[in-house]
Amino acid sequence: MIPISTLTKLWTAEDFRRAIACLDAKTGLHGADLAIRLTQRRSSLGLYFPSKYLQFSLYFFNDPTFPESAAIDVIRHEYAHLYDDVAQLRRWIPTPASRRHHGPDWKFACEMVGARSERLYDTQAAFPQLTRAQADAMLRAEDVRSLDILEHLRMWDRLPLPEQTEQDLDRRLRQNLPPQQYFRPGDPFLHPQNGFGRVAAVYPDYAGLQHLWLRYDSGKEERQTNRTVVKIQTKP
């Protein structure tokens, strides 16, 4: 269990760091390695200073009337800025200069870490009241999708699909592709030029296409599609 403010109403830097470390475990990032600055500022609840620190205002966090769900959302709001910055989401998501802090790139990051994609905290927003168990689960990021964003971008050079969309596409490909053209992680293959290996990961796409991350017996790794390699059939 993560000791947090609903027990004492006194947040510490380690409380914030533990919550951020749980998000790191889902995203593959290292936000918990940054410095944590705590202030009494009334003008902002949180701040991400690129590659330097995350800042939070105890004026709000230690206020007994500040909802636990709002506190978690503020942490995730700032973490989404870190996610956007480190993953360089603007390479894939066009963002107008006028919206460089809270544009579509940041909103995508909010979706990935379970934050409200609102620029400002709204005291009138309907933040749910959480039970002890619900707060602990959210601070452990149990509701956040596990996806190493930097590894994903390195392998596929494209943003992740929504999880349900990815599952639906995979199911459609499994139903429509011949067995010899449908790949799963671990399947052995032969590339006409590069030799034998096994599929390390699969990313479904439209039009009957699977992107494959190939790991050759030689140790080489690369991205190909299911149309460029031959699946080696194994005995049942």
Rosetta blueprint (number, residue, H / E / L):
1 M L
2 I L
3 P L
4 I L
5 S H
6 T H
7 L H
8 T H
9 K L
10 L L
11 W L
12 T L
13 A H
14 E H
15 D H
16 F H
17 R H
18 R H
19 A H
20 I H
21 A H
22 C H
23 L H
24 D H
25 A H
26 K H
27 T H
28 G L
29 L L
30 H L
31 G H
32 A H
33 D H
34 L L
35 A E
36 I E
37 R E
38 L E
39 T E
40 Q L
41 R L
42 R L
43 S L
44 S L
45 L L
46 G E
47 L E
48 Y E
49 F E
50 P L
51 S L
52 K L
53 Y E
54 L E
55 Q E
56 F E
57 S E
58 L H
59 Y H
60 F H
61 F H
62 N L
63 D L
64 P L
65 T L
66 F L
67 P L
68 E H
69 S H
70 A H
71 A H
72 I H
73 D H
74 V H
75 I H
76 R H
77 H H
78 E H
79 Y H
80 A H
81 H H
82 L H
83 Y H
84 D H
85 D H
86 V H
87 A H
88 Q L
89 L H
90 R H
91 R H
92 W L
93 I L
94 P L
95 T L
96 P L
97 A H
98 S H
99 R H
100 R L
101 H L
102 H L
103 G L
104 P H
105 D H
106 W H
107 K H
108 F H
109 A H
110 C H
111 E H
112 M H
113 V H
114 G L
115 A L
116 R L
117 S L
118 E L
119 R L
120 L L
121 Y L
122 D L
123 T L
124 Q L
125 A L
126 A L
127 F L
128 P L
129 Q L
130 L L
131 T L
132 R H
133 A H
134 Q H
135 A H
136 D H
137 A H
138 M H
139 L H
140 R L
141 A L
142 E L
143 D L
144 V L
145 R L
146 S L
147 L L
148 D L
149 I H
150 L H
151 E H
152 H H
153 L H
154 R H
155 M H
156 W H
157 D L
158 R L
159 L L
160 P L
161 L L
162 P L
163 E H
164 Q H
165 T H
166 E H
167 Q H
168 D H
169 L H
170 D H
171 R H
172 R H
173 L H
174 R H
175 Q H
176 N H
177 L L
178 P L
179 P H
180 Q H
181 Q H
182 Y L
183 F L
184 R L
185 P L
186 G L
187 D L
188 P E
189 F E
190 L E
191 H E
192 P L
193 Q L
194 N L
195 G E
196 F E
197 G E
198 R E
199 V E
200 A E
201 A E
202 V E
203 Y E
204 P E
205 D L
206 Y L
207 A L
208 G L
209 L L
210 Q E
211 H E
212 L E
213 W E
214 L E
215 R E
216 Y E
217 D L
218 S L
219 G L
220 K L
221 E E
222 E E
223 R E
224 Q E
225 T E
226 N L
227 R L
228 T L
229 V L
230 V E
231 K E
232 I L
233 Q L
234 T L
235 K L
236 P L
